[in-house]
Amino acid sequence: MVLGLLALATMPAAVGVAEYRSDLRLVHAGFAVPVAAVLALLALWLARRGRRRVERTIGRSGGQGAARAGRILGWLALYLALIGAISLVVYAVEYYHYA
């Protein structure tokens, strides 16, 4: 669940840093897209491990809600990273095609 939250917070944090620093432009925040994608995939992997652990122990170990929340946050972060990657590709095509 923590990795899912980190993955979700990566891109807004990068945008905030780009807005705060005068030597960076918004497009430089695009470096956070692969970081968010990797964190999202790790969150999904850990959520799957947690869910399997709950199934193996027939729910006695607890953590079913945390595994579900981690999976939801991981998928949401992965979708946002995909949207960020698509927007960077569109920006690059427009920038280099019309330059």
N, C-alpha and C positions, 0 to 999 in steps of 0.2 A: 504494500500500500504506500509505503514511504517513497519507493522509486517512482510510482505512478504520480505522486504529488510533485516530486522533483522534476519529472519529465514535463508535467504540465506547466511548472513555473519557469522552466528554462528559457523558453522563447520570450515571454513577457519581461523577464529579467534582462535578457539581451537587448530588447527594444528600449528598456529603461536606461541601460548603460549607454546605448547609442544616442539617446536623446540628451543625456546628461553631459557626455563628453563632446566637445566641439570638433575634435579631430576625427570622429567617426560619423559615418552616414548610416541611414537606416538599413541600407543594403548590407552593411557589415554585420548586422544582427543575424544575417542568414547563416553564419557559422554555428549558430545554436541549433539549427534544424537537424543535422546528423547527431548531435549530442542528445537531443530530445528523442530522436528515433531509437537510438541505442538504449537509452534509459527506459523507454516504453517497452521495448522488446524484453529487457531484463525484468521489468515489472510483470509482464505477461508470463514469462518463464517461472518466476517465483510464485505467482498466483496459481499456476498449474501445479507446481510442487505442493503448495499448501492445500489445494483442493484434493490432490491425490492422498495427502497425509490424512486429511479428514475422512476420506472414503476408506482408507486402510484401517483406521482406528474406529470406524463406525461412529464417528462424531464425538468420541470421548475426549479427544485432545482439544476440541474447540477450534476456533479460528475460521469457521466457515464464512462468517460475515467479513472478516478481514480479507480472505481469499477472494470473495466476490467483489469487494470494493477495489482490491488491487487489480483484478481483471478489468473492471469497468474503467478505472482510471488509466490503466495501460492502453486499452483500446482507444479511449478518448485522446490520449497524448499521441498515439500513433497516427490517428486521423488528423490531428492538428499539425503534426510533423509532415505528413503527406501534403496537406494544404500549403504549408510553408514551402515545401520543395517545388510544388507546382507553381506557386507565385514567383519563386526565384527563377524558374525556367522561363516563365512568361516575361519577366523583367529582362533577363539576359537576351531573349530573342528580340524584344523591342529595342533594347539599348544597342545591340550590335547590328541589327538589321537596318535601323533608321539612322545610325550614326554616320 
